[in-house]
């Protein structure tokens, strides 16, 4: 008995040691009870439930090898017997110890059936020993004997897995022996025994955790997590900001929720301006452009034109600008509207710093309208001085004071005095331009009168030019009888209509 006990301990140690070498290091202990059955020379009691019940109890130790195989060490002790209806022996009754080492093949290995099945079938084959102590009763006397056999267990069973730690198992084992005298009869065929058992299986050891993150592979949704990476309850790397990039890879672990990120876990910055898209109000800024905190191109003067396009980046606030960021200059005089006091100056007119046309003589008539830009004048005379009363008087005297020989364009000497006064007026007033207009009465043909009036105007012009007046400032024109100033029906009226008028222009 001592040798048998040592052998059982040795086999158990071998199984446990073998289990320690597996990837899983998962060990199961089983406690079971059942019924022993016999088949031999006395009869066949296997699956014969009308025979007496011979019970046994046992314990098993199993270790995981692979998804398909477990290695199991089993030991049991119980009774066996057989009472035939007629034989030289009236009965057989005994007890036995068994120890076996078996290899289990599991059908729920992921190849034949799913690993997740609760109810899974298996088969087993092994080798072991059996020690018997038995007695029999013959017709004449009682027999007591014992012995040991080598046995080969062949088994089939079903296991229901309640959870990772607990299962219920049914198993049928058919034990082949190497002896034929366990029933006291030797007839040429070996005796056989069978076992029906129900057991409770308790599993120990750590579940398989391929990546060593502390979450079993069965629960691990990220089974290939790099070593040392902190994981959540599902075995996946922690992602504090929930951006889809695990913290151990995330260079921006505090990205706000909902912000799109790149492979490094940093918020996307489509235009590369340094402001992430989720904050960038101008996500398409051209590369190299300086931007503000909102990701928009800098606009130093706040005129709505970014500095990168602004040709006038220091425009005062509130000033309207054009597309180039420069203050509007509606009249194009070079003075922006915001300081232009004359915003409607005609194009090409020179202006002062206020944007108003230059008025050199300060008479209120701008130079571009002033016919006398260096001499103060009045608007009525286009910026030229007002015609003096004395000059007007001379011109009035000339109306009737210039006389011609009758029907001719020859000036009478009596008219030279008044014409000389006109010469002086023109020389004293270089800004004057003088119109010389000749007129006649209605005596004679109109065409002849028109020609005569033109010749007389030309004669006056010639006299003035001869006496020093610039011909460029003189214009002679005859009107004939077309512009009377009195009634041609009377001699007095006709005398007034025969005249030479002077008109100053500027």
ABEGO torsion letter per residue (X at the ends): XAAAAAAAAAAAAAAAAAAAABAAGBBBBBBBBBBBBBBBAAEBABGBAABBBBBBBBBBBBBBABAABBBBBBBBBBBBBBBBABBABABBBBBBBBBBBBBBBBABAGAABBAABABBBBBBBBBBBBBBBBBBBBAABBBBBBEBBBBBBBBBBBBBBABAABBBBBBBBBBBBABAAAAGBBAGBBBBBBBBBBBBBBBBEBBBBAAGAGBBAAABABAABBBGBBBBAAGBBBBAAGAGBBAAABABAABBBGBBBBAAGBBBBAAGAGBBAAABABAABBBGBBBBAAGBBBBAAGAGBBAAABABAABBBGBBBBAAGBBBBAAGAGBBAAABABAABBBGBBBBAAGBBBBAAGAGBBAAABABAABBBBAAAGGBBBBBAAAAAAAAAAAAABBBBBGBABBBAAAAAAAAAAAAAAAABAABBBBBBBBBBABEBAAAAAAAAAAAAAAAAAAAAAAGBBAAABBBBBAEAABBABBAABAAAAAAABBBBBBBBX
